[in-house]
Each structure stands twice: as C-alpha cells, then as structure tokens.
C-alpha cells in the first residue's frame, strides 16, 4: 500500500514541483490503518487493530485490550525496510528483495 502510494506520488508530474523531497519516500509519510471487524466494530487482542508508518521510518503493529480505551496489549515497532522485506519475501518467495 505504501509503495503503491509512493509510486503514484512520484509518477505524478503535476505535483512533483511541490514535493519537499524528490523522490518522495516513506520517510516523508505518516500513514495509519485502523482495522475493524466486518460490521465496523473494533477488533481486540489477539487480532491486529492498527498498523502505522511513522515519520521516523518505523512500522508499528498494535493490538488493543477490550474494555479499556486505547489500552494496547501488544505494541511492536520495527524499521520499515525490515517490514518491507518480510512482506515481499512472503508475497514473492522466489525473488530476491535485498
């Protein structure tokens, strides 16, 4: 999702002059995806409730405790590059991602 967004931003000649950095990279983004159940209700531990890309270039994975407002059960943070390699190896096991 992040790579597709970056591809679309960097491929748009109309906005390139307005970008602070060119090329625009994941370090220029802050991106959050809140995950809900099929009926739109919140999802709780052990299911993933939030994935975010921070301006520090890290990806955070969060699960929430039921009943406690914004109480995190698991909060894992890792570099974007590491997350990207893991996802690409799973999606394309026969290709090198280094």
Secondary structure, DSSP 4 states (H G I P E B T S, - for coil): -HHHHHHHHHT-HHHHTT-SSSS--GGG--EEEE-B-TTS-B--TTS--EEEE-TTSEEEEEEE-TTSTT-EEEEEEEEHHHHHHHHHHHH-TTS---
